[in-house]
Amino acid sequence: MQLNTILERLRERHGIERLTPMQQMAAEDASHLILLSPTGSGKTVAFALRMLRFIGPSTGHVQAVVMAPSRELVLQIADVLRPLAAGLKTVAFYGGHNMADEVSSLSVVPDIIVATPGRLLDHLNRHTLDVNDVSALVLDEYDKSLELGFLDEMRRIVKRMRAMKLVILTSATQLAEMPDFLPMKGAVTLDYTRTAAPMRLQTVKVPSADRDKLPVLTDLLHTLPDGRAIVFVNHRESAERVYSALKKEGFPVGLYHGGLEQRERQLAVDLFNNGTTPILVSTDLGSRGLDIDNVNYVIHYHMPVTPESWTHRNGRTARMGADGTAYVIVAEGENIPDAVVWEREFYPSGQKPADGGIHSDVSTLYFNAGKKEKISRGDIAGFLMQKGGLAPDEVGKIVVNDHSAIVAVPRSKAAATVEAVAPYKIKNTRVKVSVLG
């Protein structure tokens, strides 16, 4: 694919007018590339440029495979690639997705597959697809894939790729050793871990007189100006407890941990992103690989268990030159890891509540139809404006999944909108619309 074509689509579909130095360098002609750069720095566009320049028109075989460690990252990458690769078929495979839908999508062989290693290997073992002719391979967030135990799956998949000519490996951290199953000797390394813009992050200690930190967390959230906050805990049970307590207190809060179904996790991210639940209680699973921007506050309810955890949690805020604050709630006598440092202390108890505080003026409408029913974002936006009476600027972020869709609307108009659209069909399809939150 011609670079000018890709750049034009990048402008039209993603609003990106100018490439970063990293993206410019990655687009060059290296056949084996190691890209080291922090999360949120534009790695997806960087490797997409190189990969799409390399592959050609449809051949009837899979040309390129992108492996990523989580469902959320797979979907994020696919959303970036599809508009850029117009004319080529891009599919996304991941655990928790309906296998029958995935197999059906293979009736016409895709050009590009974006997948988690486990689900991709599942397809290979079922003989539903063939990767013998794959010429381009990307292992995105390779360090995270290792953390999650995907080494064996990646090795077994790559052994079946006999035509690889382009290999790209990305990582947010320096790698102790290269994968022994990839021909990376002599690979070009682009290291942007040291040249990234400095984080504009403040770190603040919040003392807690009790071992139970919930009262201090509640006080802290009441004093913070409106924005988005992620509260990090170390265990699923703790996440459930903190989430329930904050919800009971009336905070607009969501929950994210590995014990949830993947559709529940994705919904939690979507509601956080669209403003319905601007507070998210999460385990460290939410510290990397999620498509989340503009987080104002990171709150360490529990101490991070590793230096890397401290870094990745804090990396959710103060991104791309924005300001952010990390609060560390410290119980009296609690052991403080060496990596955890702060610049000042803050005592929220007795402080005047912030004017408005963290709140939500947004509700989410749920549609029980999606891509497989031929429903698009444009269909939903038009339906809500024409039949629901919403103004264009009242239709917020729309996410369309295989068999469902959600859209952000003003909280004050959510119920009335549902009532207004109830008698009507969308694209001759009877769809139930309901309020999620």
C-alpha positions in Angstrom: 0.0 0.0 0.0 1.3 3.5 -0.9 2.3 5.6 2.1 0.4 8.7 0.8 -2.8 6.6 0.7 -2.3 5.5 4.3 -1.5 9.1 5.5 -4.6 10.4 3.7 -6.7 7.8 5.5 -5.0 8.6 8.7 -6.0 12.2 8.4 -9.6 11.5 7.2 -10.5 8.6 9.5 -8.4 9.3 12.7 -7.8 13.1 12.4 -4.0 12.7 12.6 -2.4 15.4 10.6 1.3 14.9 11.5 3.3 11.8 12.4 5.5 11.7 15.4 9.3 11.1 14.9 8.7 7.5 16.2 6.0 6.9 13.6 8.1 8.4 10.8 11.0 6.2 11.7 8.9 3.1 12.0 7.4 3.6 8.5 10.8 3.1 6.9 11.9 -0.1 5.2 13.3 -2.2 8.1 12.3 -5.9 7.7 12.9 -6.7 11.4 11.9 -3.9 13.8 11.9 -3.6 17.6 9.9 -0.7 18.8 10.3 0.4 22.4 7.9 3.1 23.5 5.6 3.9 26.5 1.9 3.0 26.4 -0.1 5.8 24.7 2.7 7.1 22.5 1.2 6.0 19.2 2.8 2.6 18.7 -0.3 1.2 16.9 -0.1 3.8 14.2 3.7 3.3 14.0 3.5 -0.4 13.3 0.4 -0.1 11.1 2.3 2.2 8.8 5.1 -0.2 8.3 2.9 -3.3 8.0 0.4 -1.7 5.5 3.3 -0.5 3.4 4.6 -4.0 3.2 1.5 -6.1 2.4 -0.3 -5.9 -1.0 -3.8 -6.4 -2.4 -5.9 -9.4 -1.3 -4.3 -12.7 -2.2 -6.9 -15.2 -0.8 -4.5 -15.9 2.0 -3.9 -14.3 5.4 -1.1 -11.8 4.8 -0.5 -10.3 8.2 -1.1 -11.2 11.9 -1.0 -8.9 14.9 -0.9 -10.6 18.3 -1.8 -8.6 21.4 -2.2 -9.7 25.0 -5.8 -8.6 25.8 -9.2 -8.4 24.2 -9.3 -4.7 24.8 -6.0 -4.1 23.0 -7.1 -6.4 20.1 -10.2 -4.3 19.6 -8.3 -1.1 19.9 -5.8 -2.2 17.2 -8.5 -3.4 14.9 -10.3 -0.1 15.2 -7.1 1.7 14.1 -6.3 -0.7 11.3 -9.7 -1.1 9.6 -10.1 2.5 8.2 -6.4 2.5 7.1 -6.6 -0.9 5.4 -9.8 -0.1 3.5 -10.1 -2.7 0.7 -8.4 -5.3 2.8 -10.4 -7.5 5.2 -9.4 -7.1 8.9 -10.9 -9.4 11.6 -10.4 -9.5 15.4 -10.3 -12.7 17.4 -10.2 -13.0 21.2 -11.4 -15.1 24.1 -15.0 -14.6 25.1 -16.0 -13.7 21.6 -18.6 -15.9 19.9 -16.5 -18.6 18.1 -19.3 -19.2 15.6 -19.2 -15.6 14.6 -15.4 -15.8 14.2 -15.6 -18.9 12.1 -18.3 -17.3 10.0 -16.0 -14.3 9.4 -13.5 -16.7 7.8 -15.9 -17.6 5.0 -14.0 -15.0 3.1 -10.3 -15.3 4.0 -9.1 -12.1 5.8 -6.0 -10.3 4.9 -5.2 -9.1 8.4 -5.9 -11.0 11.7 -5.7 -9.2 15.0 -5.9 -11.7 17.9 -4.9 -12.7 21.3 -2.4 -15.6 21.2 -4.7 -18.1 23.0 -7.7 -17.5 20.6 -5.5 -17.6 17.5 -3.9 -20.9 18.5 -7.5 -22.2 19.2 -8.4 -21.5 15.6 -5.2 -23.1 14.3 -5.9 -26.2 16.3 -9.5 -26.3 15.0 -8.1 -25.9 11.4 -10.4 -23.0 10.8 -7.6 -20.9 9.4 -4.1 -21.3 7.9 -1.2 -19.0 8.6 1.4 -20.7 6.4 1.4 -17.8 4.0 1.6 -15.0 6.5 4.4 -12.6 5.5 4.0 -9.9 8.2 3.9 -10.5 11.9 3.5 -8.0 14.7 3.8 -8.9 18.4 2.4 -5.9 20.2 3.0 -5.3 23.9 5.4 -8.3 23.9 6.5 -7.6 27.5 2.9 -7.7 28.7 2.3 -11.0 26.7 5.2 -12.5 28.6 3.8 -11.3 31.9 0.5 -13.0 31.1 2.1 -16.3 30.2 1.6 -16.3 26.4 5.2 -17.3 25.5 4.3 -20.9 24.6 1.3 -20.0 22.6 3.3 -17.4 20.6 6.1 -19.8 20.0 3.6 -22.5 18.7 1.9 -20.1 16.4 5.0 -18.6 14.9 6.4 -22.1 14.1 3.5 -22.4 11.6 4.4 -19.2 9.8 6.8 -20.3 7.1 6.7 -17.2 4.9 7.5 -14.4 7.3 9.5 -11.5 5.8 8.4 -8.6 8.1 8.6 -9.0 11.9 7.7 -6.1 14.3 8.0 -6.5 18.1 6.7 -3.7 20.3 7.2 -3.2 24.1 6.6 -0.5 26.7 9.7 -1.6 28.6 13.2 -2.7 27.9 13.4 -6.4 27.1 15.8 -8.6 29.1 16.1 -11.1 26.2 14.7 -11.4 22.7 12.3 -14.2 21.8 14.2 -17.3 20.7 11.5 -18.2 18.2 11.8 -15.0 16.1 14.7 -14.1 13.7 15.5 -10.8 15.4 19.3 -10.9 15.0 20.3 -7.6 13.4 16.8 -6.1 13.9 16.5 -2.3 13.9 15.7 -1.0 17.4 13.8 2.2 17.9 14.1 3.1 21.6 11.8 5.9 22.6 11.5 4.9 26.3 14.1 7.6 27.2 13.1 10.3 24.8 9.4 10.4 25.7 8.0 13.6 26.9 8.4 13.8 30.7 5.4 13.0 32.7 3.7 16.0 34.3 2.7 13.9 37.3 2.3 14.9 40.9 2.5 12.2 43.5 0.7 12.8 46.8 0.6 10.9 50.1 -2.9 10.6 51.7 -2.4 9.3 55.3 -5.1 7.0 56.8 -5.2 6.5 60.6 -7.0 3.2 60.1 -6.0 0.0 58.3 -9.4 0.2 56.5 -8.8 2.9 54.0 -12.4 3.3 52.7 -13.3 6.3 54.8 -10.2 8.2 53.6 -10.9 7.1 50.0 -14.4 8.4 50.2 -13.2 11.7 51.7 -10.6 12.1 49.0 -13.0 11.5 46.1 -15.4 14.1 47.6 -12.6 16.7 47.6 -11.3 16.1 44.1 -12.5 18.5 41.3 -14.5 16.9 38.5 -12.5 14.5 36.3 -11.8 10.9 35.8 -10.1 8.6 38.4 -8.9 5.1 38.5 -8.7 3.4 42.0 -6.1 0.6 42.0 -6.4 -2.3 44.4 -4.5 -5.6 44.5 -7.2 -8.2 44.7 -10.5 -9.0 42.9 -12.3 -9.3 46.3 -11.0 -5.9 47.3 -12.1 -4.4 44.0 -15.7 -5.7 44.6 -15.7 -4.4 48.2 -14.4 -0.9 47.3 -16.8 -0.7 44.3 -19.8 -1.6 46.4 -18.9 0.9 49.1 -18.5 3.7 46.6 -21.6 2.9 44.7 -23.5 2.9 48.0 -22.1 6.3 48.7 -23.6 7.5 45.5 -20.4 7.9 43.4 -20.7 7.1 39.6 -18.3 4.1 39.7 -17.4 1.1 37.5 -15.6 -2.1 38.2 -12.8 -3.8 36.3 -10.9 -7.1 37.2 -10.0 -10.4 35.7 -12.9 -12.3 37.4 -15.5 -10.5 35.2 -16.6 -11.8 31.9 -14.8 -10.0 29.0 -18.0 -8.3 27.8 -18.4 -6.9 31.4 -14.8 -5.7 31.4 -15.2 -4.0 28.0 -18.5 -2.4 29.1 -16.8 -1.0 32.2 -14.1 0.6 30.0 -16.7 2.0 27.6 -18.8 3.5 30.4 -15.6 5.0 31.9 -14.5 6.5 28.5 -17.9 8.0 27.7 -18.3 9.7 31.1 -21.2 7.5 32.5 -18.9 6.2 35.3 -15.9 8.5 35.6 -14.5 6.5 38.6 -13.2 3.0 37.9 -12.1 0.6 40.6 -9.5 -1.8 39.1 -6.9 -4.4 39.8 -3.5 -4.1 38.0 -5.2 -5.7 35.0 -6.4 -2.2 34.1 -2.9 -0.6 34.4 -1.9 -1.5 30.8 -3.3 -2.3 27.4 -6.6 -0.4 27.7 -7.7 2.3 25.3 -8.2 5.0 28.1 -7.2 8.6 27.8 -7.6 11.8 29.9 -7.4 10.2 33.3 -7.0 13.0 35.8 -6.3 10.9 39.0 -4.7 7.6 39.8 -5.4 6.5 43.4 -3.3 3.7 44.9 -5.7 2.2 47.4 -3.3 -0.7 47.9 0.5 -0.4 47.5 1.8 -1.7 44.2 3.4 -5.0 44.5 6.3 -4.3 42.1 8.1 -1.2 40.8 6.6 -2.0 37.4 3.1 -1.9 38.8 3.8 1.5 40.3 5.1 2.8 36.9 2.2 1.3 34.9 -0.5 2.5 37.3 0.8 6.0 37.2 1.2 5.8 33.4 -2.6 5.9 33.1 -2.5 9.6 33.9 -0.3 12.5 32.8 -0.1 11.1 29.3 1.0 12.9 26.1 2.0 16.1 28.0 -1.2 16.4 30.1 -1.2 16.9 33.9 -2.2 14.2 36.3 -2.0 13.3 40.0 -1.3 10.0 41.7 -2.6 9.7 45.3 -1.1 7.0 47.6 -3.3 6.1 50.5 -1.0 5.1 53.3 -2.2 3.4 56.5 -0.3 4.0 59.7 2.6 1.5 60.0 2.1 0.2 56.5 5.2 -1.0 54.6 6.1 1.3 51.8 7.9 -0.2 48.8 11.1 1.6 47.7 9.6 2.6 44.4 6.8 4.5 46.0 7.7 8.1 46.6 5.6 11.3 46.9 6.2 15.0 46.7 3.7 16.2 49.3 0.9 15.1 51.7 -2.8 15.8 51.6 -5.4 15.3 54.4 -8.9 15.2 52.8 -10.8 14.8 56.1 -12.4 18.1 57.0 -11.6 19.6 53.6 -14.3 21.5 51.8 -15.9 19.3 49.1 -15.0 20.2 45.6 -17.6 22.3 43.8 -19.6 19.7 41.9 -16.9 17.0 42.6 -16.5 14.0 40.4 -20.0 13.5 38.9 -21.7 12.3 35.7 -24.2 14.2 33.5 -24.1 11.3 31.0 -26.2 8.1 30.7 -25.6 5.2 28.3 -28.3 3.8 26.0 -28.0 0.1 25.1 -29.1 -1.2 21.7 -29.6 -5.0 21.4 -28.3 -5.0 17.8 -24.9 -4.3 16.2 -22.5 -5.0 13.3 -24.0 -8.4 12.6 -27.4 -6.8 12.2 -25.8 -4.2 9.8 -26.2 -1.4 12.3 -23.5 1.3 12.1 -22.6 4.3 14.2 -24.2 6.6 11.6 -27.4 4.6 11.8 -27.6 5.0 15.5 -26.8 8.7 15.5 -29.4 9.4 12.8 -32.0 7.3 14.6 -31.5 9.2 17.9 -31.6 12.6 16.2 -34.6 11.9 13.9 -36.8 9.7 16.2 -35.4 10.6 19.6 -35.3 14.3 19.3 -31.6 14.7 20.3 -29.4 17.5 18.9 -26.2 16.4 17.1 -24.1 17.6 20.1 -26.2 15.5 22.5 -25.3 12.2 20.8 -22.0 11.2 22.5 -19.6 8.4 22.0 -21.0 5.4 20.1 -19.5 1.9 20.4 -20.9 -0.8 18.1 -20.2 -4.5 18.9 -21.2 -7.6 17.0 -24.7 -7.9 18.5 -25.1 -4.7 20.6 -24.2 -1.1 20.7 -24.0 1.7 23.3 -24.2 5.4 23.0 -23.7 8.3 25.5 -26.5 10.8 25.9 -27.4 13.5 28.4 -28.6 11.9 31.6 -31.5 14.3 31.8 -32.8 13.1 28.4 -32.1 9.4 28.6 -35.5 8.1 29.7 -37.4 10.4 27.4 -35.3 9.4 24.5 -35.9 5.7 25.1 -39.6 6.4 25.2 -39.5 8.4 22.1 -37.7 5.8 19.9 -39.6 2.8 21.2 -42.3 2.7 18.4 -39.7 2.9 15.6 -37.4 0.5 13.8 -33.8 1.2 12.8 -33.0 0.1 9.3 -36.2 -2.0 9.2 -35.0 -3.8 12.3 -36.9 -3.9 15.6 -34.3 -3.0 18.2 -34.9 -2.7 22.0 -33.3 0.4 23.5 -32.7 0.7 27.2 -30.9 2.8 29.8 -27.7 1.2 31.2 -26.6 3.8 33.6 
